[in-house]
Amino acid sequence: MKLEIELEIPDGAVDKCSEAELIRSVKEQTALNLYSDDRVTTGEAAGMLGLTRIQFLDLLQRSGVGFRVELDDEDFAQIRRWREDHTRRIGR
């Protein structure tokens, strides 16, 4: 489903440089609200934003929204790859 909204903003409130940031913020807040209301999963919310589930979990943490643990095999594989890369970088 694609949802389009029209929002009247006063002249001068948003310039071209901040328009993209405003749109990103509105999308993030929508995904966070839908997740908080148990309407979408982390995977669905991540997909709405073009993020991986791990990236969305990071967004949840940064935004102060609590989350339910719902990792799958792909998530664990990403975590393993991150740990392996991190271990190689620090020389362990």
C-alpha angles and dihedrals in degrees: 000000000000118000121197124191131190117211125186110218122185116256111270095018093105127028125198092264094057096039094084091048091051092050091048091049093050091049092049093048091049092051092046092050093048090049093047090052091052091243095122136025125238088259093052093045090047090051091052089058099037091247134128116249090252090054090049090050087054089051089051090053094047092048094048094241112142120233140205116231110247107152122163133197093277091054091052090048090053090049091050091050091049091050092048092049091045093049091051092050095052091044102242 
